Amino acid sequence: MANSLKVGGKLQAALARISAVKNISMKVGILNSATNSETGELIAPYAAANEFGALVKVEARKSQVHFKQAADGSVGNRFVSREKSNFVQDVTIPAHNIIIPARPFFRNTIKAESDKWAANLTKKLAEQPVSKESVRDALQMLGGVMVADIQNTIIEGNFVPISNGTWATKKRKGIANPEKPLVETGSMENALSFEIMDGSK
């Protein structure tokens, strides 16, 4: 599991006490093996780039642009889709950089929900005597809540807006709510999971 972040405050204190007594801990993050449902690319690097921001260097490449040629032979100056085109021009796209601004869905959720998570964990542990099984049950509950909260931040969080070009691409693909920065295929939300580790094994 990759791209996990440490929590602080009350939740960290509660987890530390559990670990000291029962040697159990938990990670919440993006599954290492999770891939995008459309492209097959790994999700973890993409998630990290969005969480912390990134500079992507794109090498120069050859491409084609499509236009509509009128009956009189004139060619419009607006791009059209491949299906509507009857005039193609080869172009070279120069090397350039793409700046991905930080959209910290992990850290924002931790900041907003950490005290609630600590309260939920404390309440769950108080329901029965502390044992290996009760601690595991409590962490199972907590992991599910944390994943759901992070997923909600991805979908509803207030982040740096996407570029006009990205919006247009998502709109063309038929993505619902194309203005949402971190939502497209649903792959990143679905890649979130948690792992309970028993140090006694």
ChimeraX attribute file (.defattr): number of C-alpha atoms within 10 A of each C-alpha:
attribute: neighborCount
match mode: 1-to-1
recipient: residues
	/A:1	17
	/A:2	17
	/A:3	17
	/A:4	15
	/A:5	12
	/A:6	10
	/A:7	14
	/A:8	14
	/A:9	11
	/A:10	16
	/A:11	21
	/A:12	15
	/A:13	13
	/A:14	16
	/A:15	20
	/A:16	15
	/A:17	13
	/A:18	20
	/A:19	17
	/A:20	10
	/A:21	12
	/A:22	18
	/A:23	16
	/A:24	20
	/A:25	18
	/A:26	16
	/A:27	18
	/A:28	23
	/A:29	21
	/A:30	24
	/A:31	21
	/A:32	15
	/A:33	12
	/A:34	18
	/A:35	17
	/A:36	17
	/A:37	14
	/A:38	8
	/A:39	8
	/A:40	9
	/A:41	13
	/A:42	18
	/A:43	23
	/A:44	23
	/A:45	14
	/A:46	14
	/A:47	23
	/A:48	19
	/A:49	18
	/A:50	19
	/A:51	19
	/A:52	15
	/A:53	16
	/A:54	15
	/A:55	11
	/A:56	12
	/A:57	11
	/A:58	12
	/A:59	10
	/A:60	11
	/A:61	10
	/A:62	9
	/A:63	10
	/A:64	11
	/A:65	15
	/A:66	20
	/A:67	19
	/A:68	20
	/A:69	15
	/A:70	11
	/A:71	7
	/A:72	6
	/A:73	8
	/A:74	9
	/A:75	13
	/A:76	13
	/A:77	10
	/A:78	9
	/A:79	13
	/A:80	15
	/A:81	11
	/A:82	14
	/A:83	7
	/A:84	11
	/A:85	14
	/A:86	14
	/A:87	15
	/A:88	14
	/A:89	9
	/A:90	10
	/A:91	11
	/A:92	10
	/A:93	13
	/A:94	10
	/A:95	10
	/A:96	11
	/A:97	10
	/A:98	10
	/A:99	12
	/A:100	16
	/A:101	17
	/A:102	15
	/A:103	23
	/A:104	22
	/A:105	24
	/A:106	26
	/A:107	16
	/A:108	17
	/A:109	19
	/A:110	21
	/A:111	12
	/A:112	12
	/A:113	16
	/A:114	19
	/A:115	16
	/A:116	15
	/A:117	21
	/A:118	19
	/A:119	14
	/A:120	17
	/A:121	22
	/A:122	16
	/A:123	12
	/A:124	17
	/A:125	19
	/A:126	12
	/A:127	10
	/A:128	10
	/A:129	10
	/A:130	15
	/A:131	13
	/A:132	14
	/A:133	11
	/A:134	16
	/A:135	24
	/A:136	21
	/A:137	15
	/A:138	19
	/A:139	24
	/A:140	16
	/A:141	15
	/A:142	20
	/A:143	21
	/A:144	13
	/A:145	16
	/A:146	23
	/A:147	22
	/A:148	15
	/A:149	19
	/A:150	23
	/A:151	21
	/A:152	14
	/A:153	20
	/A:154	24
	/A:155	18
	/A:156	14
	/A:157	18
	/A:158	14
	/A:159	16
	/A:160	13
	/A:161	14
	/A:162	15
	/A:163	10
	/A:164	10
	/A:165	9
	/A:166	14
	/A:167	18
	/A:168	13
	/A:169	12
	/A:170	18
	/A:171	14
	/A:172	10
	/A:173	11
	/A:174	11
	/A:175	15
	/A:176	12
	/A:177	13
	/A:178	19
	/A:179	18
	/A:180	20
	/A:181	21
	/A:182	22
	/A:183	18
	/A:184	18
	/A:185	14
	/A:186	14
	/A:187	16
	/A:188	23
	/A:189	22
	/A:190	17
	/A:191	23
	/A:192	24
	/A:193	17
	/A:194	21
	/A:195	15
	/A:196	14
	/A:197	14
	/A:198	14
	/A:199	10
	/A:200	7
	/A:201	5
